[in-house]
């Protein structure tokens, strides 16, 4: 159905939304997720590649290797995988190198925006019990953003380069060892905030608005870049009584964000995040039941240990003269607030100087996480089974360092022309523990239908806002999720029609919400939303029609989410000023009333050629990007198509694809901050053709 990477999963799973912002993946499942792109903050949706938890999610990493399956687990997760996740999990599994057969795949693809894409995979045996594999990918295309002041200039190309090596060794019949390492480099001008569609009233006279889709007029080069690598050593041990899988992982990621904070042609304030780094060591040991023991019982249990350090370095450039003139002319109090926020008052400066101001923010968070989990599945009768489990989590966060350095260009500060330390905050730490249970019942109505009920909970530990300027790093409390779900899974018409349906409700307490603000004392920060609840329903249909090879798929998700009592922070669209607002009863962010997918595919043979035609559409009714419900995403429909012709004799396949064929406008991110409404656009119409050889 045209799934090439994690973002494409939205085309088959409308309950899932995946976008990018400033080198980070923003993932929501059933309206639960996190829109934070501050380096030390964890995602609410966990991503696993071959069992290894990925600390900083990269959409590109899953494309390496011979992908076997991509599974979206909806709702709170905690008893099957290593990391806790309040929103759900995305699990990517690749095929292991075979001990018997050589596997090879080469793909070359081209498309609009000068797209050039290549992918190669080779694996196979080098002995009776040893197999090796290697994979590589390359993608390059021009950005789809047009630089309005000078269209001949281009923002940075979208560029991916990666390699993966793997080994599989079975020295005995009870032990198998798998090792792998991958490295990915990614850079792009697409996902940085590139345009100010609606300057705030405070700055409307000095900033140029640019509301046109896929156009930008920022005053400096903006782009994102990321390099990530991960190594995994896995031991699979089987014996008569139970099976053991032990995964030792090490991952590192470095990202850079070059961002014009005012998002307009005028060069008022530039922010960079160079570098953001993350380094993780983890141990995940999972025990599962074997054939020994009663046939009515199966179980899984495990322990997870993780040590992670994430930090972020953020240089800030401010045009003090222009900002000072604008603020002083409209509201003198704002000038004093901005001077205080930038830390200048601590340096003996009582106004915004005429020369540019340079700040350097640094903060890091260390995570020590330990957990134990188990789940038991018991067959009560031939048609009734129950499962129950739980997870105990113990997580400690330490913010060992948080500093702010400052310098006014060409102006001595306290007798020096060099950088001076404006703020150096004390170390802080916090520990959170929690037990999160789960329970479920499955009841078989017949051989072709079953109904179920599930109760699941999850916990995401608290954290620190490490990028404060004029105040010590603030602490956010853990968010906790609780979900109830009932559903049916069924096959009809001798298996030609599959109908799955579910109804669910999820409540999140102390949900993490992001605010972008300079004058609040930090560039990005999190706050706790008191509580919110999302009710929803899903319907999935797959129909193998009487016409041989013609398959129709439909998937739809209905959501209704609202905040309970919540005093949120945001900016007034009428004045442009930051304030506190009553968001109680407002719709939760990124919660569309309805999102749905229809896909029709037709497979047919002509001689030795195996052919497929596919046409699909994704519809989203629209949602809010912010808790105050004043930054909307309008409804949109995207039409996608594909075709392929495979020669069964040569194993060559010619294929083509088109996405967003009607050129619908949608956004990866929209947000309101000090200077206005910032936007980064999702992809416009794209298309390409490719050639694939498989052995």
N, C-alpha and C positions, 0 to 999 in steps of 0.2 A: 504493500500500500504506500510505497514511496517514502519509507523511513530510512534516512541516511545518517542522521545523528540524533542526539537527545531532543533537540528542538523540534524535530519532525514528529516526535511522539504525540504532539498535540493534534496531529492529523488523524490519529486513531484513538486517542484517549482525551476527550474534551474536558475531563475533570482535572487535567494537568495543564499548567501554563509554565512555559520556560522562556525566559528572556535573558538578555545580557545587559549589564550596566557596569561600566568602568572596570572591565576585565573579570567581573564576577558573574556567576550564573544566579539568577533570581528564579527560584522554583517554588510553585504553589501546587498543592494537591487538595482538591475539594475546598478551595478558599483558604487553606491553612498553609502558611509559609513565612518567608522573611524577605523584605525588600531592602535589607541592609547591604551596603557595599563598603562597610568599614572593615579593614583587614582582619582585626582580631575577633570578629563576630562569627559565630557558627551558623550554618544553614539549618532551617527547621526541617528540611528534607534531606535525608542521607543518601549519598551516592556510593555504590560499591562497584568495583571492577575486579572480577574474579575473586570476590571475597574480601578485597582490601578496601577499607574505608578511605575515601578521598577527602582530605581536609579542605582544600580549596577546589571547588568543583570546576572542572574544565570540560566544556562540551566536546572538545576535540579528542580527548584521550580514549573515549570508548570506540573510536573508529579504527584504532590500531588493532591488528590481529584479525583473525577470522571469526567474526561475531556470530555466536550461536543463538543467543537470545537476549532480549531486553525486557525486563519485567517491571511494571509499575505496581508497587504495593501501596494501597490507599489506606489512610487512617494512621493513627498512632502505632509505632513499631517499637518493640523492645525485647521480645522473647525469642527471636529467630536470628538476629544479627548482632554484631558487636556494639554499634553505637545506638544510643537512644535517638528517636526521631519523632517529633510531635505531629508532623504533617504526613509522613510516609517515607518511602524509600524507592530509589531507582537502582535496580540490580542488573548489571551487565555481565554476561558470561561469554567468554570466547572459547573456541574449540582448542583442545589440547593437541599438541603434535601427536600423530598416530605412530604406533609401533609397527604398523603393517604397511601403510600406504603413504606415498608422497602426495602432499596437497599443495597446489599452486594456484595463485590467482593474480592476474595483472589487469588493471583498469586504467584507461586513459579517457579523459573527459574534457570537453570545451563548452563554453557558453557565452552569454552576453556579459557585458562589463569585462570583456577579455578574460573570462574564466579559463584557467588551466588547472586541471586536477589529475593527479596520478596516485595510484595505490598499488602496492605489491605485497604479496604474502607467499612465503615458501616454508614448508615444514615437512618433516619425514624422519624415518628411522635411520640411525647410523650404527645400529647393532640390534641384537634381540631385545634388549631392555632399555635402550637409550634412544631418545628422539629429540631433535632440535628444531627450532623455528625462528624465523626473522620476518618482520613486517616493516613497512615504511609508508608514509603518506606525504603528499605535497599538494597544497592548494594555494593558488594566487588569483586574485581578481582585483579590479579597480573598485574603489568605494563607490557607492551609489549616491553619496551626498555631493551636491553642487555648491561650490564656494561662490556665493553671490557677488562679492566685490570684484572677483576676477575669475570667471569660470574656467580660464585656461590653467589655473592652479588646481592641484588635486590634493585632497587629504590622503593620508597613508593608505596603501593597499591593504586589503584583507589577505593575510598570509599565514598559513599553517605548515609546519614541518615537524615530522616526528618519526621515531624509529622505536621498535620494540624487539627484544631478543628473549627467547624462552627456551627452557630445557625441561625434559621429562625423563625421569629415571625410576625404574622399578627393580631394585636389587633383589627383592624377594617377592613371594606371592602375597605377603601381608603388608608390605610397605611400598608406597609410591611417593617420590619427591618431585615437586614442581617448583621451578624457579623462573622468575621473569624480571625484566627491567625495561622501563620505557622512558623516553624523553620527548617532550612536546614543546615547541616554540610557537607562539601565536602573537600576532600584532594586527591591529585594525584601527581604522578611523571611524568605523560604523557605530560602535557602542558607547563612545564618549558622549556626554551631553553637548550637543553641537549647535543648538539654536535657542534663542530667547524669544518665544512666541508672543509673550505678553509682559513687557517690562512693568515692574511695580510702579505705582503712581509716584513713589519717592524718587525714582530714577528715570522716569519716562522722558524727561527733557534732555537727558544726556546719553541714553542708550537707544540704539536702533532696533526696532522690532523686526522679526523675520518669521512670520507664521506660515510661510509657504512650505508644503511638504517636500522633504528631501533636499532642502536648501539650508545653507548655513552661512553665517557672516561673522564668525568669531574673530577676535583680534590677534590670535596666535595659533600656531599649529597644535591641534589637540588629537590625541590618540591613546590607545591602550596597548600594553604588551604584557605577555606572560610567558614564563618558562616553568614547566613543572616536570618532575621526574619521580618515579616510584620504583622501589625494588620489593620483591616479594619472595619469601621462601616458605613453601607449604609442604607439610608432612601429612599424608593420608595413611592412617594405620588401622587395619581391620583385624579383629579377632573374634573368637566365638561369642563373646558376651556383649561387646559394644564396639562401635567405630569411633575413631578419633581423627579430627582434623585440626592441625595447629598451623596458624598463619602468622609469620613474623614479617612485619612490614616497616618500611622506612620511606617516607615521601618528603619532598622539598618543593616549594613553589616560590617564585619571585615574580611580582607583577609591578608594573608602572602605569600610572595614570597621569596624563598631561591634560589639564583641564582649565579652560577659561571660565572662571566661576561666575562672571557676570553674563557669559554666553552671548555677548554682542560684539560688534566690530570695535567698539571703543575699549581700550585696554585699561580697565579700571582695576580688576582684581584677578590674578591668575593663581591657581592652586595646582600643585603636583603631588602625587603620592609615589615617591621613588626612593627606595623601593618599599613595597609591601612584601614581607617574607613570611613563610610558614614552614616549619620543620616538625615532623611527626614521627615518633617511633611507637609501634603498637604490637600487641600480642593478642591474638584471638584464638582461643582453644574451644572447640565445640565437640561434644560427645553426642552420639546418636545411637538409638537402639538398633540391634541386629536381629537376625532371625531367631536367636536364642531367647527364651522367655515366652510368656503367654502371647498368643496371636492377637488377643484383644487389646494389647497395650503397645503403644509406640511413644517414644519420648525424645526430647532434645534438651541439652543443657550445656552451659558454657561459662567461661569467664573472659573478660575483656579488660585489658590494661592499655592505657594510652598516655603518652607524654608529648605535649605539643607546645611549641612557642611560636606565637604570631606577633609581628610588630609592624608598625607603619611609620614612615618618615614623610612628612608633608611640608614642603616649602610653599610659602605664600608670598606673592608679590602684590603690593597695593599702591595705586596711584593716589597718594595722600592728598595732593592739591585738589584734584577734581572731586574726589569723594568729600573732602572737607567743605568745598564751596557748595556742593549740592546739598549736603546735610544741613549746613549752617543756614542756608537760605530757606529751608522748609521747616526744620524743626531743630532748634539749638540743642535740645536734650539728646537727640540722636547722636550728635557729634561727640558729646561726653561719653555716651554709652559705647560708641565704636572705639574711641581712644582707650577706654577701660578694657574692652573686649580684646583689643589687639595687644594689650599688655604694655602700652606705651607709658601709662601713668607711673608704672613701677620703675621706669627709666628716667623719670623726671621731665617727661614731655607732656604738656598740658593742652596740646592741640595737634591736629594732623599736619605734619611738616610738608613743605612744598616738594621735597625730594621723595622718591619712591621708598616705600617701607618693605623690608624683607623680614619674614618670620620663618622659623624652622621648628616645626612641631615633631616630637617623637614620643611614641608610646608603645609598650609591648605588654602582652598578656601571656602568662604561662598556665597551661592546663594540665592537671594531674587527675586523670579519670580512671576509676576502677568500677567494675560491675560484675555481677553474677546473675545468670538468668536460666530459666528452665520452663519447659512446656510439656504437658502430658496429654496424650490423646487416647481415650478409652472407648472401646466399642461396647456399649451397654447391651445392645441386641444387634441383629443383622441389619437393622435399619436406623438405629439410634446411636449416636456417639456424642461424647462430650469432651471438651478440651479445656484445660485451665493451666495457667502459668503465672509467672511473675518475674520481676527484675528488681534487683537492689542496686542502686547507683550511689557512688560516693565521688564527688568532684570538688577539687580545690582550684580556685583561680587566684593567681598572684600577679599583680601589676608591679614589677620590680622597679620600673623607671618610667617617668613621664616628665618631659622637659619642654620648655619653650625658649628658643634663642631668638634674638632680635638684632636688626641693624637698619639704620636709616642711611641710605646711599648718599655719600658725599657729606655726611653730617656727623661730627663726633658725638658719641653718646658717653656721658660721664668720663670724658677725657680720653676716649679710645675710638679708633675708626674701625675696630674689628667687631666681630660678633660678641654679644654679651648674653649671659644667661638671665632671661627675664623671670622665669619660674622654674623651680626644681622641686617637684612634689614628692612627698614621702611614699615609700613602699606601702602597699595595701594588699590585703588578701581576704578571702572568704571561702568557706566550705559549705557545701550543700549535700544533703543525703535525702534519698527518697526511695520508696518502694512502690512500684507500679504493677498492679495485677492485670490479668486478662482472663477471659472466660468465653466459651462458645459452645453452641449446640448445633449439630447437624442431624437432620431427619430426612431419610430417603422416602419420598412418596412412591417411587417406582424405580425401575432400573434407569429411567431416563429423566428423572426429576428429583430434586432435593431442595429443601428449605433450610434456612440457617438463621441463627442469631449470634451476634458477637458483641462482646464488651471489651474494649481495649483502652489502655491508658499509657501515657508517656510523659517524660520529664526532660526539659532542656534547661541546663543549669544557668544560673545568673552569670553576670559578666561585669566588666567595667568599661566605661567610656573613657578611653585613653587619649582622646584628642581634644581635651579641654584646653582653653588658652588661659583664662584668668581665674580659674577655680580648680580645686583638686579633682582628680578623676572621680566621677560619680558612679555609683553602683546600681545595677539593675537586678531585680529579683528573678528567680527561675520562672519559666512559663510551663504550665502543666496542662495536658490535654486529656479529655475523657470522651469516648465515642461509643455510641450504641448503633448497631446496624442489624437490620433484618433483610432477608433477600431470598430469591429463588434462582436456581440454575437448572435449566431444562432443555431437552432436545425433543423435537416434534417431527412429524412426517417422516418417520423412519430415519431420523438423524439429519435430514436435509435443512431443518430450521432449528436454530439455537436461539433461545430467549433467556436472557439473564436480566434480573431486575433487583434493585436494592433501594431501601430508604434508610436514612441515617441522620443522626444529629451529633454534632461535635461541639463541645464547650472548651474553650481555652481560657485559663485564668492567668493573669499577669502577662498577656501576650506582649511580645517585643515589637514596638513601633519605632520607625526611624524619622528623625527630623533633620533637615539640612538648614543650618543657620550659622552665620558668622557672628552676629551680634549677641547671640545667646551664650557665647563663650566657647564654642566649638564648631568645627566645620560640619561633621556629621555626628549624631549621637542617638542613642536609643532611650526610650522611656517605656514604662510599663502601662499598657492598656489594662484597666481594671479587670474586665472580663468580656468575652464575646461568645456568641453562639451561632453556629451555622447549621441549618437544617437543609436536607437535600434529598434528591432521588436520582437514580441512574437507570437507564434502559439500554441494553445492548442486543442487537438482532443481527444474526448472520443467516442468510438464506441462499442455499445452493438451489437455484431455480431448476425447473424441468429442462431448460435449455442447457445442454452439456457445456460446462466451462463458464457459465454466467453466474457470478456471485454478487450479491448485494449485501452491503454492511451498513448498519446504522448504529450510532452511539450518541446518547444525549445525556446531559447532566443539568439538573435544575438545582439552584442554590438560593437560599434566603438567609443572609447573614446580617447580624446587627450587634452593635456594641451595647453593653449594659451601661452602668454608670462609668463615664470616662471623661475626665477633664483633659483634653488634648492640647498640644501646642502646634500652632501653625501661623500662617500669615493672612491678614485680612486683604482680600482682593480689592477692596475699596480704597484702603489707605496704604497698603503695602507693609504695614507694621506687624511685627510679631506679637502674639498674644496668646492667652489661654481661652479655649472655647469649650462649650458643653457639647461633646460629641455623643452623648447618651442617645441611643436609638438610631444613630446613623448607620448606614450600610457599611459593612466591613470592606476593606480594600481588596481589589482584584477578585470580587465575588460577582460574577455575571449571573443574572436571573436564569439565563439559559445559554448553553454552549453545546453545539451538536455537529456531528460529522456524518456525511453520507458518502459512500464509496461504492462504485460499480466497476467490476473487473470482468473481462471476458478472455478466456484462454482457449486457443484453438490451434490445431496442427494443420500445416499444409506441407505434405510430403515429409521431409526430414526437418522442417523448420517448426519450432515451437514458439508460438506468438502470444502476446498479451497486450490488451488495451485496457487502460484504466482512466476513470474520471471521478474526481471527488470534490467535495465542497466542505469548508469549515465555516460555521456561523457562530458569532459571539454577539450577544445582545448588548454588550457594553458594561462598564463597571467604573468604580471610582479608584483613583490612585492614592487618595489621601483620606484620613478619617473624618476631616471636616466636610467632605463631599463637595468640594468646589473645583477639583481638577479631574475631569471626566475622560474616559475613553468611550468614544461613540461606537455604536454598533457597526459591525463590518462582516462581510462575507468574502472568503478567499476560495477561488476555484483552482484546482490542481489537476494536471493530466500527465499521463505517462504511456509509453509503449515500449515493447521489446520484441526482438526477433532473435531466437537462438537456433544455431545450427547444431543439431545433435551429433553430427559426424565430426565436426572440428571443435566443438565446445566453445565456439565464438558466439558472443551475444552483442548485438547492436541495440542500443536503447536510447530513449529520449525522454525528457521530462520538462514540465513547466509548472511553476508555482506562482500563486497570486496573479493569475492570468488577466484578471480584470483590473489589476493595479490599484487595489484597495489600500487606503491609508490606515495604518495602525502604528502603535508605538511600543518600543521596548520599555520605555520609562517616561513618565511625566511627573514633575514635582514643582511645588511652589517654594521659593526661598527668598532671601533678602532682595534679590535683583529682579525677580519675576518668575515666570513659568518656564522651566527648562524642559527640553524635549530631546529624545533620541528616537529615531524612526525605525520601525521594523522594515524588512526587506520589501522593495517594490516588485514589479513583475520580473521574474528571472526564468531562464530556460537554458537547456543545454542538451548535447548529445554525447554519447560515450560508446566505447568499445571495451568489452570484457572477455578475457580468456580464462578458462578455469580447467584445472586438471585434477 
